[in-house]
Amino acid sequence: MEAAINRYRILAIIVGVMLLMVVFVGMPIRYIGGNPTPSSIISPIHGALYIVYLAMAYDLWRRAHWPLKQMVIMVSAGLVPFLAFFIERRIVREARETLRAAESAAESAAEA
């Protein structure tokens, strides 16, 4: 599960940065500067990476056996600027706690 956590974490950060680039670079240049080129490059890259992020979020959610509410929170992280960074930290912390609890339960069962 640690590999799933790391994959999720990397994609969450990348998608968060790309969303910030869309909102604070691409859109202002498009609508204030009248040049749609940066937005037309950055936006599809963010969209493609967001789809990969969704796959990684689903993989982690499935492995951790979390409720659907957790998946909804993870999905929202790639839609709201800056939210990805806060959600990523929370999800990674909770996933590692879940992993530690599962490992200690497995150790207890092996000792019994």
PDB file as gemmi writes it, atoms N, CA and C in Angstrom:
CRYST1    1.000    1.000    1.000  90.00  90.00  90.00 P 1                      
ATOM      1  N   MET A   1       0.822  -1.195   0.000  1.00  0.00           N  
ATOM      2  CA  MET A   1       0.000   0.000   0.000  1.00  0.00           C  
ATOM      3  C   MET A   1       0.866   1.258   0.000  1.00  0.00           C  
ATOM      4  N   GLU A   2       2.069   1.158   0.482  1.00  0.00           N  
ATOM      5  CA  GLU A   2       2.965   2.326   0.500  1.00  0.00           C  
ATOM      6  C   GLU A   2       3.215   2.845  -0.913  1.00  0.00           C  
ATOM      7  N   ALA A   3       3.327   1.949  -1.884  1.00  0.00           N  
ATOM      8  CA  ALA A   3       3.526   2.376  -3.274  1.00  0.00           C  
ATOM      9  C   ALA A   3       2.305   3.144  -3.774  1.00  0.00           C  
ATOM     10  N   ALA A   4       1.115   2.702  -3.410  1.00  0.00           N  
ATOM     11  CA  ALA A   4      -0.109   3.406  -3.805  1.00  0.00           C  
ATOM     12  C   ALA A   4      -0.163   4.794  -3.170  1.00  0.00           C  
ATOM     13  N   ILE A   5       0.288   4.886  -1.934  1.00  0.00           N  
ATOM     14  CA  ILE A   5       0.333   6.183  -1.250  1.00  0.00           C  
ATOM     15  C   ILE A   5       1.280   7.118  -1.992  1.00  0.00           C  
ATOM     16  N   ASN A   6       2.453   6.627  -2.331  1.00  0.00           N  
ATOM     17  CA  ASN A   6       3.430   7.468  -3.020  1.00  0.00           C  
ATOM     18  C   ASN A   6       2.951   7.889  -4.403  1.00  0.00           C  
ATOM     19  N   ARG A   7       2.325   6.971  -5.138  1.00  0.00           N  
ATOM     20  CA  ARG A   7       1.781   7.331  -6.456  1.00  0.00           C  
ATOM     21  C   ARG A   7       0.721   8.414  -6.316  1.00  0.00           C  
ATOM     22  N   TYR A   8      -0.163   8.239  -5.357  1.00  0.00           N  
ATOM     23  CA  TYR A   8      -1.209   9.234  -5.122  1.00  0.00           C  
ATOM     24  C   TYR A   8      -0.588  10.583  -4.774  1.00  0.00           C  
ATOM     25  N   ARG A   9       0.371  10.564  -3.899  1.00  0.00           N  
ATOM     26  CA  ARG A   9       0.994  11.803  -3.436  1.00  0.00           C  
ATOM     27  C   ARG A   9       1.647  12.571  -4.579  1.00  0.00           C  
ATOM     28  N   ILE A  10       2.399  11.875  -5.407  1.00  0.00           N  
ATOM     29  CA  ILE A  10       3.079  12.521  -6.532  1.00  0.00           C  
ATOM     30  C   ILE A  10       2.057  13.126  -7.499  1.00  0.00           C  
ATOM     31  N   LEU A  11       1.028  12.352  -7.839  1.00  0.00           N  
ATOM     32  CA  LEU A  11       0.018  12.857  -8.784  1.00  0.00           C  
ATOM     33  C   LEU A  11      -0.772  14.007  -8.185  1.00  0.00           C  
ATOM     34  N   ALA A  12      -1.068  13.963  -6.897  1.00  0.00           N  
ATOM     35  CA  ALA A  12      -1.813  15.052  -6.264  1.00  0.00           C  
ATOM     36  C   ALA A  12      -1.025  16.355  -6.342  1.00  0.00           C  
ATOM     37  N   ILE A  13       0.255  16.294  -6.095  1.00  0.00           N  
ATOM     38  CA  ILE A  13       1.084  17.500  -6.153  1.00  0.00           C  
ATOM     39  C   ILE A  13       1.187  18.016  -7.580  1.00  0.00           C  
ATOM     40  N   ILE A  14       1.413  17.121  -8.534  1.00  0.00           N  
ATOM     41  CA  ILE A  14       1.524  17.539  -9.931  1.00  0.00           C  
ATOM     42  C   ILE A  14       0.215  18.158 -10.416  1.00  0.00           C  
ATOM     43  N   VAL A  15      -0.907  17.512 -10.125  1.00  0.00           N  
ATOM     44  CA  VAL A  15      -2.207  18.039 -10.557  1.00  0.00           C  
ATOM     45  C   VAL A  15      -2.484  19.380  -9.875  1.00  0.00           C  
ATOM     46  N   GLY A  16      -2.123  19.506  -8.621  1.00  0.00           N  
ATOM     47  CA  GLY A  16      -2.311  20.777  -7.920  1.00  0.00           C  
ATOM     48  C   GLY A  16      -1.509  21.900  -8.547  1.00  0.00           C  
ATOM     49  N   VAL A  17      -0.262  21.630  -8.894  1.00  0.00           N  
ATOM     50  CA  VAL A  17       0.584  22.638  -9.540  1.00  0.00           C  
ATOM     51  C   VAL A  17       0.034  22.992 -10.921  1.00  0.00           C  
ATOM     52  N   MET A  18      -0.376  21.979 -11.670  1.00  0.00           N  
ATOM     53  CA  MET A  18      -0.926  22.240 -12.999  1.00  0.00           C  
ATOM     54  C   MET A  18      -2.208  23.069 -12.917  1.00  0.00           C  
ATOM     55  N   LEU A  19      -3.047  22.808 -11.934  1.00  0.00           N  
ATOM     56  CA  LEU A  19      -4.270  23.596 -11.777  1.00  0.00           C  
ATOM     57  C   LEU A  19      -3.937  25.048 -11.458  1.00  0.00           C  
ATOM     58  N   LEU A  20      -2.944  25.256 -10.616  1.00  0.00           N  
ATOM     59  CA  LEU A  20      -2.518  26.627 -10.326  1.00  0.00           C  
ATOM     60  C   LEU A  20      -1.999  27.308 -11.582  1.00  0.00           C  
ATOM     61  N   MET A  21      -1.280  26.571 -12.415  1.00  0.00           N  
ATOM     62  CA  MET A  21      -0.789  27.152 -13.667  1.00  0.00           C  
ATOM     63  C   MET A  21      -1.945  27.518 -14.593  1.00  0.00           C  
ATOM     64  N   VAL A  22      -2.959  26.674 -14.652  1.00  0.00           N  
ATOM     65  CA  VAL A  22      -4.127  26.981 -15.490  1.00  0.00           C  
ATOM     66  C   VAL A  22      -4.808  28.255 -14.991  1.00  0.00           C  
ATOM     67  N   VAL A  23      -5.056  28.308 -13.688  1.00  0.00           N  
ATOM     68  CA  VAL A  23      -5.843  29.405 -13.122  1.00  0.00           C  
ATOM     69  C   VAL A  23      -5.061  30.717 -13.063  1.00  0.00           C  
ATOM     70  N   PHE A  24      -3.790  30.641 -12.680  1.00  0.00           N  
ATOM     71  CA  PHE A  24      -3.037  31.877 -12.446  1.00  0.00           C  
ATOM     72  C   PHE A  24      -2.073  32.263 -13.570  1.00  0.00           C  
ATOM     73  N   VAL A  25      -1.897  31.409 -14.551  1.00  0.00           N  
ATOM     74  CA  VAL A  25      -1.049  31.745 -15.697  1.00  0.00           C  
ATOM     75  C   VAL A  25      -1.869  31.692 -16.990  1.00  0.00           C  
ATOM     76  N   GLY A  26      -2.414  30.532 -17.296  1.00  0.00           N  
ATOM     77  CA  GLY A  26      -3.110  30.341 -18.560  1.00  0.00           C  
ATOM     78  C   GLY A  26      -4.328  31.229 -18.739  1.00  0.00           C  
ATOM     79  N   MET A  27      -5.207  31.252 -17.747  1.00  0.00           N  
ATOM     80  CA  MET A  27      -6.437  32.035 -17.865  1.00  0.00           C  
ATOM     81  C   MET A  27      -6.184  33.541 -17.922  1.00  0.00           C  
ATOM     82  N   PRO A  28      -5.346  34.106 -17.050  1.00  0.00           N  
ATOM     83  CA  PRO A  28      -5.083  35.552 -17.173  1.00  0.00           C  
ATOM     84  C   PRO A  28      -4.460  35.932 -18.519  1.00  0.00           C  
ATOM     85  N   ILE A  29      -3.535  35.114 -19.010  1.00  0.00           N  
ATOM     86  CA  ILE A  29      -2.929  35.427 -20.306  1.00  0.00           C  
ATOM     87  C   ILE A  29      -3.977  35.336 -21.412  1.00  0.00           C  
ATOM     88  N   ARG A  30      -4.887  34.382 -21.267  1.00  0.00           N  
ATOM     89  CA  ARG A  30      -5.942  34.227 -22.287  1.00  0.00           C  
ATOM     90  C   ARG A  30      -6.942  35.381 -22.241  1.00  0.00           C  
ATOM     91  N   TYR A  31      -7.462  35.686 -21.064  1.00  0.00           N  
ATOM     92  CA  TYR A  31      -8.557  36.644 -20.987  1.00  0.00           C  
ATOM     93  C   TYR A  31      -8.116  38.091 -20.776  1.00  0.00           C  
ATOM     94  N   ILE A  32      -6.962  38.310 -20.194  1.00  0.00           N  
ATOM     95  CA  ILE A  32      -6.467  39.676 -20.027  1.00  0.00           C  
ATOM     96  C   ILE A  32      -5.515  40.035 -21.172  1.00  0.00           C  
ATOM     97  N   GLY A  33      -4.639  39.092 -21.496  1.00  0.00           N  
ATOM     98  CA  GLY A  33      -3.645  39.361 -22.531  1.00  0.00           C  
ATOM     99  C   GLY A  33      -4.101  39.047 -23.938  1.00  0.00           C  
ATOM    100  N   GLY A  34      -5.198  38.328 -24.074  1.00  0.00           N  
ATOM    101  CA  GLY A  34      -5.710  38.008 -25.392  1.00  0.00           C  
ATOM    102  C   GLY A  34      -4.934  36.932 -26.132  1.00  0.00           C  
ATOM    103  N   ASN A  35      -4.130  36.159 -25.422  1.00  0.00           N  
ATOM    104  CA  ASN A  35      -3.328  35.108 -26.052  1.00  0.00           C  
ATOM    105  C   ASN A  35      -3.787  33.750 -25.508  1.00  0.00           C  
ATOM    106  N   PRO A  36      -4.487  32.947 -26.309  1.00  0.00           N  
ATOM    107  CA  PRO A  36      -4.997  31.674 -25.822  1.00  0.00           C  
ATOM    108  C   PRO A  36      -3.974  30.531 -25.841  1.00  0.00           C  
ATOM    109  N   THR A  37      -2.791  30.764 -26.364  1.00  0.00           N  
ATOM    110  CA  THR A  37      -1.817  29.678 -26.529  1.00  0.00           C  
ATOM    111  C   THR A  37      -1.422  28.999 -25.213  1.00  0.00           C  
ATOM    112  N   PRO A  38      -0.985  29.737 -24.172  1.00  0.00           N  
ATOM    113  CA  PRO A  38      -0.595  29.034 -22.934  1.00  0.00           C  
ATOM    114  C   PRO A  38      -1.733  28.209 -22.338  1.00  0.00           C  
ATOM    115  N   SER A  39      -2.928  28.765 -22.332  1.00  0.00           N  
ATOM    116  CA  SER A  39      -4.071  28.038 -21.786  1.00  0.00           C  
ATOM    117  C   SER A  39      -4.388  26.802 -22.612  1.00  0.00           C  
ATOM    118  N   SER A  40      -4.250  26.910 -23.925  1.00  0.00           N  
ATOM    119  CA  SER A  40      -4.557  25.763 -24.782  1.00  0.00           C  
ATOM    120  C   SER A  40      -3.513  24.658 -24.662  1.00  0.00           C  
ATOM    121  N   ILE A  41      -2.372  24.972 -24.109  1.00  0.00           N  
ATOM    122  CA  ILE A  41      -1.341  23.955 -23.862  1.00  0.00           C  
ATOM    123  C   ILE A  41      -1.477  23.383 -22.449  1.00  0.00           C  
ATOM    124  N   ILE A  42      -1.606  24.267 -21.459  1.00  0.00           N  
ATOM    125  CA  ILE A  42      -1.615  23.848 -20.053  1.00  0.00           C  
ATOM    126  C   ILE A  42      -2.894  23.093 -19.691  1.00  0.00           C  
ATOM    127  N   SER A  43      -4.041  23.568 -20.157  1.00  0.00           N  
ATOM    128  CA  SER A  43      -5.329  22.971 -19.770  1.00  0.00           C  
ATOM    129  C   SER A  43      -5.456  21.500 -20.159  1.00  0.00           C  
ATOM    130  N   PRO A  44      -5.128  21.096 -21.391  1.00  0.00           N  
ATOM    131  CA  PRO A  44      -5.235  19.671 -21.716  1.00  0.00           C  
ATOM    132  C   PRO A  44      -4.249  18.797 -20.933  1.00  0.00           C  
ATOM    133  N   ILE A  45      -3.078  19.351 -20.631  1.00  0.00           N  
ATOM    134  CA  ILE A  45      -2.113  18.584 -19.830  1.00  0.00           C  
ATOM    135  C   ILE A  45      -2.684  18.358 -18.436  1.00  0.00           C  
ATOM    136  N   HIS A  46      -3.248  19.415 -17.852  1.00  0.00           N  
ATOM    137  CA  HIS A  46      -3.879  19.265 -16.533  1.00  0.00           C  
ATOM    138  C   HIS A  46      -5.016  18.247 -16.604  1.00  0.00           C  
ATOM    139  N   GLY A  47      -5.823  18.311 -17.643  1.00  0.00           N  
ATOM    140  CA  GLY A  47      -6.940  17.380 -17.786  1.00  0.00           C  
ATOM    141  C   GLY A  47      -6.487  15.933 -17.868  1.00  0.00           C  
ATOM    142  N   ALA A  48      -5.455  15.680 -18.667  1.00  0.00           N  
ATOM    143  CA  ALA A  48      -4.938  14.311 -18.798  1.00  0.00           C  
ATOM    144  C   ALA A  48      -4.344  13.826 -17.479  1.00  0.00           C  
ATOM    145  N   LEU A  49      -3.588  14.684 -16.817  1.00  0.00           N  
ATOM    146  CA  LEU A  49      -2.991  14.295 -15.534  1.00  0.00           C  
ATOM    147  C   LEU A  49      -4.056  14.106 -14.456  1.00  0.00           C  
ATOM    148  N   TYR A  50      -5.142  14.877 -14.543  1.00  0.00           N  
ATOM    149  CA  TYR A  50      -6.229  14.715 -13.585  1.00  0.00           C  
ATOM    150  C   TYR A  50      -6.870  13.338 -13.729  1.00  0.00           C  
ATOM    151  N   ILE A  51      -6.986  12.857 -14.944  1.00  0.00           N  
ATOM    152  CA  ILE A  51      -7.541  11.514 -15.157  1.00  0.00           C  
ATOM    153  C   ILE A  51      -6.621  10.459 -14.541  1.00  0.00           C  
ATOM    154  N   VAL A  52      -5.318  10.622 -14.712  1.00  0.00           N  
ATOM    155  CA  VAL A  52      -4.364   9.691 -14.092  1.00  0.00           C  
ATOM    156  C   VAL A  52      -4.454   9.801 -12.572  1.00  0.00           C  
ATOM    157  N   TYR A  53      -4.596  11.031 -12.076  1.00  0.00           N  
ATOM    158  CA  TYR A  53      -4.762  11.257 -10.635  1.00  0.00           C  
ATOM    159  C   TYR A  53      -5.993  10.519 -10.110  1.00  0.00           C  
ATOM    160  N   LEU A  54      -7.098  10.581 -10.858  1.00  0.00           N  
ATOM    161  CA  LEU A  54      -8.313   9.884 -10.434  1.00  0.00           C  
ATOM    162  C   LEU A  54      -8.071   8.380 -10.315  1.00  0.00           C  
ATOM    163  N   ALA A  55      -7.312   7.827 -11.242  1.00  0.00           N  
ATOM    164  CA  ALA A  55      -6.993   6.392 -11.180  1.00  0.00           C  
ATOM    165  C   ALA A  55      -6.161   6.080  -9.936  1.00  0.00           C  
ATOM    166  N   MET A  56      -5.191   6.927  -9.621  1.00  0.00           N  
ATOM    167  CA  MET A  56      -4.352   6.709  -8.443  1.00  0.00           C  
ATOM    168  C   MET A  56      -5.166   6.903  -7.156  1.00  0.00           C  
ATOM    169  N   ALA A  57      -6.058   7.881  -7.153  1.00  0.00           N  
ATOM    170  CA  ALA A  57      -6.915   8.101  -5.987  1.00  0.00           C  
ATOM    171  C   ALA A  57      -7.837   6.907  -5.775  1.00  0.00           C  
ATOM    172  N   TYR A  58      -8.405   6.390  -6.857  1.00  0.00           N  
ATOM    173  CA  TYR A  58      -9.271   5.217  -6.747  1.00  0.00           C  
ATOM    174  C   TYR A  58      -8.495   4.012  -6.220  1.00  0.00           C  
ATOM    175  N   ASP A  59      -7.283   3.824  -6.727  1.00  0.00           N  
ATOM    176  CA  ASP A  59      -6.458   2.702  -6.285  1.00  0.00           C  
ATOM    177  C   ASP A  59      -6.183   2.787  -4.783  1.00  0.00           C  
ATOM    178  N   LEU A  60      -5.804   3.955  -4.302  1.00  0.00           N  
ATOM    179  CA  LEU A  60      -5.535   4.124  -2.871  1.00  0.00           C  
ATOM    180  C   LEU A  60      -6.816   3.950  -2.058  1.00  0.00           C  
ATOM    181  N   TRP A  61      -7.910   4.543  -2.529  1.00  0.00           N  
ATOM    182  CA  TRP A  61      -9.192   4.428  -1.829  1.00  0.00           C  
ATOM    183  C   TRP A  61      -9.618   2.970  -1.696  1.00  0.00           C  
ATOM    184  N   ARG A  62      -9.457   2.213  -2.768  1.00  0.00           N  
ATOM    185  CA  ARG A  62      -9.844   0.798  -2.768  1.00  0.00           C  
ATOM    186  C   ARG A  62      -8.963  -0.012  -1.815  1.00  0.00           C  
ATOM    187  N   ARG A  63      -7.677   0.236  -1.835  1.00  0.00           N  
ATOM    188  CA  ARG A  63      -6.750  -0.510  -0.966  1.00  0.00           C  
ATOM    189  C   ARG A  63      -6.966  -0.189   0.511  1.00  0.00           C  
ATOM    190  N   ALA A  64      -7.344   1.069   0.801  1.00  0.00           N  
ATOM    191  CA  ALA A  64      -7.524   1.475   2.196  1.00  0.00           C  
ATOM    192  C   ALA A  64      -8.907   1.106   2.740  1.00  0.00           C  
ATOM    193  N   HIS A  65      -9.819   0.710   1.864  1.00  0.00           N  
ATOM    194  CA  HIS A  65     -11.182   0.346   2.261  1.00  0.00           C  
ATOM    195  C   HIS A  65     -11.871   1.504   2.988  1.00  0.00           C  
ATOM    196  N   TRP A  66     -11.759   2.697   2.422  1.00  0.00           N  
ATOM    197  CA  TRP A  66     -12.372   3.882   2.997  1.00  0.00           C  
ATOM    198  C   TRP A  66     -13.807   4.037   2.514  1.00  0.00           C  
ATOM    199  N   PRO A  67     -14.614   4.852   3.214  1.00  0.00           N  
ATOM    200  CA  PRO A  67     -15.985   5.108   2.750  1.00  0.00           C  
ATOM    201  C   PRO A  67     -15.979   6.003   1.500  1.00  0.00           C  
ATOM    202  N   LEU A  68     -17.100   6.043   0.818  1.00  0.00           N  
ATOM    203  CA  LEU A  68     -17.227   6.815  -0.417  1.00  0.00           C  
ATOM    204  C   LEU A  68     -16.943   8.302  -0.194  1.00  0.00           C  
ATOM    205  N   LYS A  69     -17.266   8.809   0.978  1.00  0.00           N  
ATOM    206  CA  LYS A  69     -17.013  10.220   1.300  1.00  0.00           C  
ATOM    207  C   LYS A  69     -15.536  10.563   1.108  1.00  0.00           C  
ATOM    208  N   GLN A  70     -14.664   9.656   1.473  1.00  0.00           N  
ATOM    209  CA  GLN A  70     -13.223   9.886   1.326  1.00  0.00           C  
ATOM    210  C   GLN A  70     -12.848  10.024  -0.150  1.00  0.00           C  
ATOM    211  N   MET A  71     -13.453   9.222  -0.997  1.00  0.00           N  
ATOM    212  CA  MET A  71     -13.175   9.303  -2.434  1.00  0.00           C  
ATOM    213  C   MET A  71     -13.669  10.630  -3.006  1.00  0.00           C  
ATOM    214  N   VAL A  72     -14.815  11.091  -2.547  1.00  0.00           N  
ATOM    215  CA  VAL A  72     -15.345  12.380  -3.007  1.00  0.00           C  
ATOM    216  C   VAL A  72     -14.393  13.504  -2.624  1.00  0.00           C  
ATOM    217  N   ILE A  73     -13.839  13.438  -1.435  1.00  0.00           N  
ATOM    218  CA  ILE A  73     -12.864  14.442  -0.991  1.00  0.00           C  
ATOM    219  C   ILE A  73     -11.624  14.390  -1.872  1.00  0.00           C  
ATOM    220  N   MET A  74     -11.156  13.198  -2.173  1.00  0.00           N  
ATOM    221  CA  MET A  74      -9.960  13.042  -3.009  1.00  0.00           C  
ATOM    222  C   MET A  74     -10.212  13.585  -4.418  1.00  0.00           C  
ATOM    223  N   VAL A  75     -11.387  13.338  -4.971  1.00  0.00           N  
ATOM    224  CA  VAL A  75     -11.715  13.815  -6.316  1.00  0.00           C  
ATOM    225  C   VAL A  75     -11.754  15.343  -6.351  1.00  0.00           C  
ATOM    226  N   SER A  76     -12.296  15.952  -5.321  1.00  0.00           N  
ATOM    227  CA  SER A  76     -12.416  17.412  -5.290  1.00  0.00           C  
ATOM    228  C   SER A  76     -11.066  18.117  -5.232  1.00  0.00           C  
ATOM    229  N   ALA A  77     -10.044  17.426  -4.810  1.00  0.00           N  
ATOM    230  CA  ALA A  77      -8.725  18.039  -4.661  1.00  0.00           C  
ATOM    231  C   ALA A  77      -8.170  18.564  -5.978  1.00  0.00           C  
ATOM    232  N   GLY A  78      -8.504  17.957  -7.082  1.00  0.00           N  
ATOM    233  CA  GLY A  78      -7.983  18.405  -8.368  1.00  0.00           C  
ATOM    234  C   GLY A  78      -8.844  19.434  -9.049  1.00  0.00           C  
ATOM    235  N   LEU A  79      -9.897  19.891  -8.380  1.00  0.00           N  
ATOM    236  CA  LEU A  79     -10.830  20.825  -8.997  1.00  0.00           C  
ATOM    237  C   LEU A  79     -10.765  22.231  -8.419  1.00  0.00           C  
ATOM    238  N   VAL A  80     -10.271  22.370  -7.212  1.00  0.00           N  
ATOM    239  CA  VAL A  80     -10.238  23.658  -6.539  1.00  0.00           C  
ATOM    240  C   VAL A  80      -8.775  24.054  -6.303  1.00  0.00           C  
ATOM    241  N   PRO A  81      -8.365  25.230  -6.785  1.00  0.00           N  
ATOM    242  CA  PRO A  81      -6.968  25.643  -6.591  1.00  0.00           C  
ATOM    243  C   PRO A  81      -6.567  25.615  -5.110  1.00  0.00           C  
ATOM    244  N   PHE A  82      -5.368  25.172  -4.855  1.00  0.00           N  
ATOM    245  CA  PHE A  82      -4.732  25.052  -3.540  1.00  0.00           C  
ATOM    246  C   PHE A  82      -5.282  23.899  -2.699  1.00  0.00           C  
ATOM    247  N   LEU A  83      -6.474  23.407  -2.988  1.00  0.00           N  
ATOM    248  CA  LEU A  83      -7.061  22.343  -2.179  1.00  0.00           C  
ATOM    249  C   LEU A  83      -6.266  21.045  -2.281  1.00  0.00           C  
ATOM    250  N   ALA A  84      -5.664  20.790  -3.418  1.00  0.00           N  
ATOM    251  CA  ALA A  84      -4.915  19.546  -3.618  1.00  0.00           C  
ATOM    252  C   ALA A  84      -3.814  19.374  -2.577  1.00  0.00           C  
ATOM    253  N   PHE A  85      -3.174  20.451  -2.216  1.00  0.00           N  
ATOM    254  CA  PHE A  85      -2.056  20.359  -1.278  1.00  0.00           C  
ATOM    255  C   PHE A  85      -2.530  20.013   0.134  1.00  0.00           C  
ATOM    256  N   PHE A  86      -3.656  20.573   0.537  1.00  0.00           N  
ATOM    257  CA  PHE A  86      -4.201  20.276   1.862  1.00  0.00           C  
ATOM    258  C   PHE A  86      -4.777  18.862   1.923  1.00  0.00           C  
ATOM    259  N   ILE A  87      -5.528  18.495   0.891  1.00  0.00           N  
ATOM    260  CA  ILE A  87      -6.128  17.154   0.850  1.00  0.00           C  
ATOM    261  C   ILE A  87      -5.040  16.092   0.764  1.00  0.00           C  
ATOM    262  N   GLU A  88      -4.015  16.349  -0.035  1.00  0.00           N  
ATOM    263  CA  GLU A  88      -2.918  15.369  -0.186  1.00  0.00           C  
ATOM    264  C   GLU A  88      -2.292  15.057   1.165  1.00  0.00           C  
ATOM    265  N   ARG A  89      -2.003  16.067   1.942  1.00  0.00           N  
ATOM    266  CA  ARG A  89      -1.380  15.841   3.259  1.00  0.00           C  
ATOM    267  C   ARG A  89      -2.298  15.034   4.168  1.00  0.00           C  
ATOM    268  N   ARG A  90      -3.577  15.376   4.158  1.00  0.00           N  
ATOM    269  CA  ARG A  90      -4.542  14.678   5.013  1.00  0.00           C  
ATOM    270  C   ARG A  90      -4.698  13.221   4.582  1.00  0.00           C  
ATOM    271  N   ILE A  91      -4.854  12.993   3.297  1.00  0.00           N  
ATOM    272  CA  ILE A  91      -5.064  11.638   2.788  1.00  0.00           C  
ATOM    273  C   ILE A  91      -3.836  10.775   3.046  1.00  0.00           C  
ATOM    274  N   VAL A  92      -2.652  11.308   2.793  1.00  0.00           N  
ATOM    275  CA  VAL A  92      -1.423  10.541   3.016  1.00  0.00           C  
ATOM    276  C   VAL A  92      -1.281  10.194   4.494  1.00  0.00           C  
ATOM    277  N   ARG A  93      -1.576  11.139   5.370  1.00  0.00           N  
ATOM    278  CA  ARG A  93      -1.492  10.869   6.813  1.00  0.00           C  
ATOM    279  C   ARG A  93      -2.473   9.764   7.207  1.00  0.00           C  
ATOM    280  N   GLU A  94      -3.702   9.853   6.726  1.00  0.00           N  
ATOM    281  CA  GLU A  94      -4.707   8.845   7.063  1.00  0.00           C  
ATOM    282  C   GLU A  94      -4.379   7.485   6.449  1.00  0.00           C  
ATOM    283  N   ALA A  95      -3.831   7.494   5.237  1.00  0.00           N  
ATOM    284  CA  ALA A  95      -3.463   6.232   4.583  1.00  0.00           C  
ATOM    285  C   ALA A  95      -2.333   5.549   5.343  1.00  0.00           C  
ATOM    286  N   ARG A  96      -1.369   6.317   5.787  1.00  0.00           N  
ATOM    287  CA  ARG A  96      -0.261   5.721   6.550  1.00  0.00           C  
ATOM    288  C   ARG A  96      -0.743   5.201   7.896  1.00  0.00           C  
ATOM    289  N   GLU A  97      -1.695   5.882   8.520  1.00  0.00           N  
ATOM    290  CA  GLU A  97      -2.275   5.379   9.766  1.00  0.00           C  
ATOM    291  C   GLU A  97      -3.018   4.068   9.520  1.00  0.00           C  
ATOM    292  N   THR A  98      -3.755   4.007   8.425  1.00  0.00           N  
ATOM    293  CA  THR A  98      -4.465   2.782   8.060  1.00  0.00           C  
ATOM    294  C   THR A  98      -3.480   1.652   7.811  1.00  0.00           C  
ATOM    295  N   LEU A  99      -2.394   1.960   7.111  1.00  0.00           N  
ATOM    296  CA  LEU A  99      -1.361   0.958   6.821  1.00  0.00           C  
ATOM    297  C   LEU A  99      -0.721   0.459   8.110  1.00  0.00           C  
ATOM    298  N   ARG A 100      -0.379   1.368   9.021  1.00  0.00           N  
ATOM    299  CA  ARG A 100       0.224   0.956  10.296  1.00  0.00           C  
ATOM    300  C   ARG A 100      -0.724   0.090  11.108  1.00  0.00           C  
ATOM    301  N   ALA A 101      -2.003   0.444  11.123  1.00  0.00           N  
ATOM    302  CA  ALA A 101      -2.989  -0.343  11.857  1.00  0.00           C  
ATOM    303  C   ALA A 101      -3.122  -1.740  11.267  1.00  0.00           C  
ATOM    304  N   ALA A 102      -3.112  -1.832   9.951  1.00  0.00           N  
ATOM    305  CA  ALA A 102      -3.205  -3.159   9.294  1.00  0.00           C  
ATOM    306  C   ALA A 102      -1.976  -3.998   9.565  1.00  0.00           C  
ATOM    307  N   GLU A 103      -0.803  -3.351   9.553  1.00  0.00           N  
ATOM    308  CA  GLU A 103       0.440  -4.090   9.823  1.00  0.00           C  
ATOM    309  C   GLU A 103       0.481  -4.572  11.262  1.00  0.00           C  
ATOM    310  N   SER A 104       0.047  -3.741  12.216  1.00  0.00           N  
ATOM    311  CA  SER A 104       0.078  -4.174  13.611  1.00  0.00           C  
ATOM    312  C   SER A 104      -0.962  -5.275  13.859  1.00  0.00           C  
ATOM    313  N   ALA A 105      -2.096  -5.209  13.172  1.00  0.00           N  
ATOM    314  CA  ALA A 105      -3.099  -6.264  13.301  1.00  0.00           C  
ATOM    315  C   ALA A 105      -2.569  -7.581  12.739  1.00  0.00           C  
ATOM    316  N   ALA A 106      -1.836  -7.485  11.629  1.00  0.00           N  
ATOM    317  CA  ALA A 106      -1.252  -8.688  11.028  1.00  0.00           C  
ATOM    318  C   ALA A 106      -0.188  -9.294  11.946  1.00  0.00           C  
ATOM    319  N   GLU A 107       0.602  -8.433  12.587  1.00  0.00           N  
ATOM    320  CA  GLU A 107       1.621  -8.913  13.522  1.00  0.00           C  
ATOM    321  C   GLU A 107       0.974  -9.590  14.731  1.00  0.00           C  
ATOM    322  N   SER A 108      -0.091  -8.978  15.234  1.00  0.00           N  
ATOM    323  CA  SER A 108      -0.797  -9.560  16.384  1.00  0.00           C  
ATOM    324  C   SER A 108      -1.394 -10.908  16.035  1.00  0.00           C  
ATOM    325  N   ALA A 109      -1.938 -11.010  14.824  1.00  0.00           N  
ATOM    326  CA  ALA A 109      -2.531 -12.284  14.393  1.00  0.00           C  
ATOM    327  C   ALA A 109      -1.453 -13.346  14.195  1.00  0.00           C  
ATOM    328  N   ALA A 110      -0.278 -12.930  13.737  1.00  0.00           N  
ATOM    329  CA  ALA A 110       0.798 -13.889  13.521  1.00  0.00           C  
ATOM    330  C   ALA A 110       1.352 -14.390  14.858  1.00  0.00           C  
ATOM    331  N   GLU A 111       1.360 -13.547  15.872  1.00  0.00           N  
ATOM    332  CA  GLU A 111       1.876 -13.941  17.173  1.00  0.00           C  
ATOM    333  C   GLU A 111       0.905 -14.854  17.908  1.00  0.00           C  
ATOM    334  N   ALA A 112      -0.361 -14.729  17.621  1.00  0.00           N  
ATOM    335  CA  ALA A 112      -1.372 -15.518  18.349  1.00  0.00           C  
ATOM    336  C   ALA A 112      -1.455 -16.938  17.878  1.00  0.00           C  
TER     337      ALA A 112                                                      
END                                                                             
